[in-house]
């Protein structure tokens, strides 16, 4: 494992505090670009979740995501990734920081972590070893991926973190409408790699995410197919209604479709958990980071 120095955390350019307590920070990268991270105080016992970025822009270019409107302009160094954890809690005032007992990190910010694999793993190893951001072990870290299957096989050996697979649709052809850079046959290999991850990785958890986009992925027929595809994983499914990102051809789902999807998906073996958006008023919610 290479060395990652985290004494120089990215310099904070600006902070925006949402009415729900979520904080979005914009930081300057080594190349003078801008990365965004989000801090969310959560529940009880009080924890602080940091949604960190691994790249500026993203080559995956999901159609529902503001980050994906720009291709990858910079893959962050290990220091820049771990530095977000180093800086995180000091960005909150004492009133919000009080009573926080531990921290979690989700690599769900800007970029596809698996396309910056080496730096991402080195950074998370340092975070877990040093307990940065109050992380207690690799289990407090979740790596989100759009489904780079070979990297999942590798990660399984390197670090037992939790995985969030952004599957969205079980039907590969329809999935290409939202995530165009994957072939229509890729869904099967993604589910296989998650199955392997659970079986061999042992300690790691797998959650599947489905971004609900109006008239594409919010249909109960998609939910039924998803439930069938995921039957052998028996994992938790996070439903994420698309957030508005301004412009583009896709829109958030109608409420009744979200409920219909959840109902249909619940027929399978997976637990269905709708994700409650955080920081919408400061554009800090899923898919809204852009810098
Ligand atoms: S959703 Fe994730 S993988 Fe897709 S474009 Fe946005 S940052 Fe990249």
Boltz pocket constraint, residues with backbone or C-beta under 6 A from the ligand:
constraints:
  - pocket:
      binder: B
      contacts: [[A, 57], [A, 58], [A, 59], [A, 60], [A, 61], [A, 62], [A, 65], [A, 66], [A, 67], [A, 68], [A, 69], [A, 108], [A, 109], [A, 110], [A, 111], [A, 112], [A, 146], [A, 287]]
      max_distance: 6.0
